[in-house]
Amino acid sequence: MRALTVVPHRARSMALTEVPDPEPGPADLLVEGLSVGICGTDREIAAGDYGWPPPGRERLVMGHESLGRVRQAPPGSGFAPGDLVVGLVRRPDPVPCGACARGQFDMCRNGRYVERGMKERDGYASDLWCVDKAYAVRIAPGLDMDGVLLQPASVVAKAWEQVDKVGARAWFEPRTALVTGAGPFGLLAALLGVQRGLAVHVLDHVTAGPKPGLVADLGAAYHTGDVEDVVASIRPDVVIEATGAAEIVFGAIAATGPYGIVCLTGVTPGGRRITVDAGALNREIVLENEVVIGTIDANLSHYVTGAGALAEADPGWLARLITRRVPLHRFAEAFDRREDDVKVVLTLD
């Protein structure tokens, strides 16, 4: 069968190759691959900056944002042929650590987890794939091909869960949220914020293209100014940071109000230096009981929450998040950034 593979840490090694068909185990679903989402991590892997192949192999099958249709399911699994499913990305470490042993493998303590399409486990960019029924989530039929958005939705579902857990240390009734970045993570974070009844504001640098309209159609406010000015004007109770831009990160931290919570979901690349008044920042955080947390990946409960959020969303709005669908045989186009891109999806037809 066909699969999109790469030699991790070797630039320009991405290729469409023939690999053996998967052989499902007794607990596995056999799934026909329909599409995979492309994100910044995929581009890093393609550029040779990230990724690890399965042990004893040179090439890694790419794709961690999955969508497929069940061909074969074990009896009593709760799945049936024809079901649309998404496979989870991360798997617990083999020891396992205390968090992994409790199903919280997104919070692995020893780093020995594996991740499909990224770290020592083949991904989902292939004609067929297998997934253990315990690591699969059914997609509501109405979502159809937009179900490929579940993996990023699960990450922001976890972000909101972490905000709730931190906020619960004292009285917490947030009213206003700021999301920095109007990419897929930011827009999905805004969607979940609106679904929670918050007044949501989204900050991004672009003034044209689909992003301002997507935000407006959520009932949220779109901003393009300096982060310090925007934060000062709206005084958010919660900030979901989805850019990874250092200036935005520290601007949001420095300007939030008392008991503000800043949740970082974007990864900042190294090598760029900015000047920060660390003393003033520390004083602000301490005197106003503020909290800054980081979050990455998701466990099964977050995928389930994300699936529910997508099922509640307007289908037309979700469809507009996917601005390009690229067929597998033209895979290189999916990795090119275009000015009006929001979410790019590789179709496996």
C-alpha positions as CSV (number, residue, x, y, z in Angstrom):
1,M,0.0,0.0,0.0
2,R,1.0,3.7,-0.3
3,A,2.3,5.7,2.6
4,L,3.9,9.1,3.0
5,T,7.3,8.4,4.7
6,V,10.3,10.4,5.8
7,V,13.8,9.7,7.1
8,P,13.7,11.7,10.4
9,H,16.5,14.3,10.7
10,R,17.2,14.1,6.9
11,A,15.9,17.1,5.0
12,R,14.1,16.5,1.7
13,S,13.7,12.8,2.4
14,M,9.9,12.8,2.3
15,A,8.5,10.4,-0.3
16,L,5.4,8.4,-1.3
17,T,6.6,4.8,-0.8
18,E,5.1,1.3,-0.9
19,V,4.9,-0.4,2.5
20,P,3.4,-3.7,3.7
21,D,-0.3,-3.7,4.5
22,P,-0.9,-3.6,8.2
23,E,-1.9,-6.8,10.1
24,P,-4.5,-6.1,12.8
25,G,-4.0,-7.7,16.2
26,P,-6.9,-9.1,18.2
27,A,-7.8,-5.7,19.7
28,D,-7.2,-3.6,16.6
29,L,-9.4,-1.9,14.2
30,L,-8.4,-2.1,10.5
31,V,-9.1,1.4,9.1
32,E,-9.1,2.9,5.6
33,G,-7.2,6.1,5.7
34,L,-9.2,9.1,4.5
35,S,-7.1,12.2,5.4
36,V,-4.5,13.6,7.6
37,G,-4.1,17.2,8.8
38,I,-0.8,19.0,8.3
39,C,0.6,21.2,11.1
40,G,3.8,22.9,12.0
41,T,5.2,19.7,13.6
42,D,4.8,17.8,10.3
43,R,6.7,20.6,8.5
44,E,9.5,20.3,11.1
45,I,9.7,16.6,10.5
46,A,9.7,17.1,6.7
47,A,12.5,19.7,7.1
48,G,14.7,17.2,9.1
49,D,14.3,19.1,12.4
50,Y,12.3,16.5,14.4
51,G,11.1,12.9,14.6
52,W,12.2,9.4,15.4
53,P,11.6,6.3,13.2
54,P,10.3,3.0,14.7
55,P,13.1,0.9,16.3
56,G,15.2,-0.8,13.6
57,R,13.8,1.2,10.8
58,E,15.1,4.1,8.7
59,R,11.8,5.6,7.6
60,L,8.8,6.8,9.5
61,V,5.2,7.0,8.2
62,M,4.0,10.5,8.7
63,G,0.7,11.9,9.8
64,H,-0.6,12.3,13.4
65,E,-3.9,14.2,12.7
66,S,-5.9,11.3,11.4
67,L,-9.3,10.4,10.0
68,G,-10.3,7.0,8.6
69,R,-13.2,4.6,8.0
70,V,-13.4,1.3,9.8
71,R,-13.1,-1.8,7.6
72,Q,-12.8,-4.4,10.2
73,A,-13.5,-4.3,14.0
74,P,-13.2,-6.9,16.7
75,P,-16.5,-8.3,18.0
76,G,-17.6,-6.5,21.1
77,S,-15.3,-3.5,20.5
78,G,-18.1,-1.0,20.2
79,F,-17.0,-0.1,16.6
80,A,-18.4,-1.4,13.3
81,P,-17.4,-1.3,9.7
82,G,-18.2,2.1,8.2
83,D,-17.6,4.1,11.4
84,L,-15.5,7.2,11.0
85,V,-12.7,7.2,13.5
86,V,-9.7,9.1,14.7
87,G,-6.6,7.4,16.2
88,L,-4.9,9.0,19.2
89,V,-1.4,10.2,18.8
90,R,0.4,9.3,22.0
91,R,0.8,5.9,23.7
92,P,1.9,5.3,27.3
93,D,5.5,4.4,28.0
94,P,6.3,0.7,28.6
95,V,7.2,1.1,32.3
96,P,4.7,2.9,32.8
97,C,5.1,6.0,34.9
98,G,2.3,6.9,37.4
99,A,0.6,9.2,35.0
100,C,0.7,6.8,32.1
101,A,-0.6,4.0,34.3
102,R,-3.7,6.1,35.0
103,G,-4.5,6.9,31.4
104,Q,-2.8,10.4,31.6
105,F,-0.1,9.6,29.1
106,D,-0.3,13.2,27.8
107,M,1.4,14.0,31.2
108,C,4.1,11.3,31.0
109,R,6.8,11.9,33.6
110,N,9.8,10.0,32.1
111,G,9.5,10.8,28.4
112,R,9.4,7.2,27.3
113,Y,6.0,7.5,25.5
114,V,5.7,7.0,21.8
115,E,3.7,9.1,19.3
116,R,2.3,8.0,16.0
117,G,3.8,9.9,13.1
118,M,6.4,11.6,15.3
119,K,8.2,9.4,17.8
120,E,9.0,5.7,17.2
121,R,5.6,4.8,15.9
122,D,4.3,5.0,12.3
123,G,1.6,7.6,11.7
124,Y,-1.6,7.6,9.7
125,A,-0.7,8.9,6.3
126,S,-1.3,5.6,4.5
127,D,-4.0,3.8,2.6
128,L,-4.7,1.5,5.6
129,W,-3.8,1.7,9.2
130,C,-4.5,-0.2,12.4
131,V,-5.3,1.2,15.8
132,D,-6.1,-0.5,19.1
133,K,-9.8,0.0,19.9
134,A,-8.7,1.7,23.2
135,Y,-7.0,4.5,21.3
136,A,-9.7,5.2,18.7
137,V,-12.6,7.7,18.9
138,R,-15.7,7.6,16.8
139,I,-16.6,10.7,14.9
140,A,-20.2,11.9,14.7
141,P,-21.5,11.0,11.2
142,G,-22.5,14.7,10.5
143,L,-18.9,15.8,10.8
144,D,-17.9,13.6,7.9
145,M,-14.5,14.7,6.5
146,D,-14.1,17.6,8.9
147,G,-13.5,15.0,11.6
148,V,-9.8,15.3,10.8
149,L,-9.9,18.4,13.0
150,L,-10.4,16.3,16.1
151,Q,-6.7,16.0,17.1
152,P,-6.1,19.8,17.3
153,A,-9.5,20.1,19.0
154,S,-8.4,17.6,21.6
155,V,-5.3,19.7,22.4
156,V,-7.4,22.8,23.0
157,A,-9.9,20.8,25.0
158,K,-7.1,19.8,27.3
159,A,-6.0,23.5,27.5
160,W,-9.4,24.5,28.7
161,E,-9.5,21.6,31.2
162,Q,-6.2,22.7,32.6
163,V,-7.5,26.3,32.9
164,D,-10.5,25.0,34.9
165,K,-8.3,23.0,37.2
166,V,-6.0,25.9,38.0
167,G,-8.9,28.3,38.4
168,A,-10.6,25.9,40.9
169,R,-7.9,26.7,43.5
170,A,-10.2,29.7,44.5
171,W,-13.4,31.3,43.4
172,F,-13.3,31.4,39.6
173,E,-16.0,32.6,37.2
174,P,-14.2,33.8,34.1
175,R,-16.1,36.1,31.7
176,T,-13.5,37.2,29.1
177,A,-10.9,35.2,27.2
178,L,-8.2,36.2,24.8
179,V,-6.9,33.7,22.2
180,T,-3.6,34.7,20.6
181,G,-3.3,33.4,17.1
182,A,-6.0,32.6,14.6
183,G,-4.6,29.4,13.2
184,P,-6.4,26.0,13.6
185,F,-5.5,25.8,17.3
186,G,-6.4,29.3,18.1
187,L,-9.7,29.2,16.2
188,L,-10.7,25.9,17.8
189,A,-9.7,27.3,21.2
190,A,-12.0,30.3,20.4
191,L,-14.8,27.9,19.5
192,L,-14.6,26.1,22.8
193,G,-14.4,29.5,24.6
194,V,-17.6,30.6,22.9
195,Q,-19.3,27.3,23.7
196,R,-18.4,27.9,27.4
197,G,-20.3,31.2,27.3
198,L,-17.3,33.5,27.4
199,A,-16.7,36.8,25.7
200,V,-13.9,35.7,23.3
201,H,-11.3,37.9,21.7
202,V,-8.8,36.7,19.1
203,L,-5.5,38.4,18.3
204,D,-3.7,37.8,15.0
205,H,-1.6,39.9,12.7
206,V,-3.4,39.4,9.4
207,T,-6.1,41.8,8.3
208,A,-7.3,40.0,5.1
209,G,-8.1,36.4,4.2
210,P,-10.6,34.1,6.0
211,K,-9.5,34.5,9.6
212,P,-11.3,37.8,10.5
213,G,-14.6,36.4,9.1
214,L,-14.2,33.0,10.9
215,V,-13.7,34.9,14.2
216,A,-16.7,37.2,13.6
217,D,-18.9,34.3,12.7
218,L,-18.2,32.7,16.0
219,G,-19.5,35.8,17.7
220,A,-16.0,36.7,18.9
221,A,-14.0,39.9,18.4
222,Y,-11.0,40.1,16.1
223,H,-7.9,42.3,17.0
224,T,-4.7,43.0,15.1
225,G,-3.0,45.5,17.5
226,D,-0.2,45.1,19.9
227,V,-0.8,42.4,22.5
228,E,-0.2,44.7,25.4
229,D,-2.8,47.2,24.1
230,V,-5.3,44.5,23.4
231,V,-4.9,42.8,26.8
232,A,-5.0,46.2,28.6
233,S,-8.3,47.1,26.9
234,I,-10.2,43.8,27.5
235,R,-8.5,42.6,30.7
236,P,-9.0,38.9,30.0
237,D,-9.5,36.4,32.8
238,V,-8.0,33.7,30.6
239,V,-5.4,33.7,27.8
240,I,-5.0,30.8,25.5
241,E,-1.7,31.4,23.7
242,A,-1.5,29.6,20.3
243,T,1.3,31.5,18.4
244,G,4.5,30.4,20.1
245,A,5.8,33.9,19.4
246,A,8.0,35.1,22.3
247,E,6.8,38.7,22.1
248,I,3.2,37.6,22.3
249,V,3.8,35.1,25.1
250,F,5.5,37.6,27.4
251,G,3.2,40.5,26.4
252,A,0.2,38.4,27.5
253,I,1.8,37.3,30.7
254,A,2.7,40.8,31.7
255,A,-0.6,42.4,31.0
256,T,-3.3,40.0,32.4
257,G,-5.4,41.1,35.3
258,P,-5.5,39.7,38.9
259,Y,-5.9,35.9,39.1
260,G,-5.3,35.7,35.3
261,I,-4.4,32.4,33.8
262,V,-2.2,32.1,30.7
263,C,-2.2,28.7,29.0
264,L,0.6,28.2,26.5
265,T,-0.1,25.8,23.6
266,G,2.3,27.2,21.0
267,V,5.9,26.0,21.0
268,T,8.5,28.8,20.7
269,P,11.5,28.1,18.5
270,G,14.9,28.6,20.0
271,G,17.6,30.9,18.9
272,R,15.7,34.2,19.0
273,R,16.4,36.6,21.9
274,I,14.1,39.2,23.3
275,T,14.6,41.6,26.2
276,V,12.3,40.9,29.2
277,D,12.1,42.7,32.5
278,A,12.1,39.5,34.5
279,G,11.8,41.3,37.9
280,A,8.7,43.3,36.9
281,L,7.2,40.1,35.4
282,N,7.9,38.1,38.6
283,R,6.4,40.9,40.6
284,E,3.2,41.0,38.4
285,I,2.7,37.2,38.7
286,V,3.2,37.1,42.4
287,L,1.3,40.2,43.5
288,E,-1.7,39.3,41.3
289,N,-1.9,35.6,41.9
290,E,-1.4,34.9,38.2
291,V,-0.6,31.5,36.7
292,V,1.2,30.5,33.6
293,I,0.9,26.9,32.5
294,G,2.1,24.9,29.5
295,T,0.2,22.1,27.8
296,I,0.9,19.6,25.1
297,D,-0.9,16.6,23.5
298,A,-4.1,15.0,24.9
299,N,-5.4,11.8,26.4
300,L,-8.6,9.9,25.5
301,S,-10.9,12.1,27.7
302,H,-9.7,15.2,25.8
303,Y,-10.4,13.5,22.4
304,V,-13.9,12.7,23.6
305,T,-14.5,16.3,24.8
306,G,-13.1,17.6,21.5
307,A,-15.4,15.3,19.5
308,G,-18.4,16.7,21.5
309,A,-17.3,20.3,20.8
310,L,-17.0,19.6,17.1
311,A,-20.4,17.9,17.0
312,E,-21.9,21.0,18.6
313,A,-20.2,23.4,16.1
314,D,-21.8,24.8,13.0
315,P,-20.7,22.4,10.2
316,G,-20.3,25.2,7.7
317,W,-18.0,27.1,10.0
318,L,-15.8,24.0,10.6
319,A,-15.6,23.3,6.9
320,R,-14.2,26.8,6.3
321,L,-11.3,26.0,8.7
322,I,-10.0,23.6,6.1
323,T,-8.8,26.0,3.4
324,R,-7.0,23.4,1.2
325,R,-7.4,19.7,0.6
326,V,-4.4,18.2,-1.3
327,P,-4.4,14.7,-2.8
328,L,-1.7,12.4,-1.6
329,H,0.1,12.2,-4.9
330,R,0.7,15.9,-4.7
331,F,1.8,15.8,-1.1
332,A,4.6,18.4,-1.4
333,E,2.0,21.1,-2.0
334,A,0.4,20.4,1.4
335,F,3.7,21.4,3.1
336,D,4.0,24.8,1.3
337,R,2.7,27.7,3.4
338,R,0.3,30.0,1.6
339,E,-0.9,33.4,2.8
340,D,-4.6,32.4,3.2
341,D,-4.0,29.0,4.7
342,V,-5.8,28.1,7.9
343,K,-5.8,24.3,7.9
344,V,-4.3,22.2,5.1
345,V,-5.4,18.6,4.8
346,L,-3.8,15.8,2.8
347,T,-6.5,13.5,1.3
348,L,-5.6,9.8,1.0
349,D,-7.5,9.1,-2.2
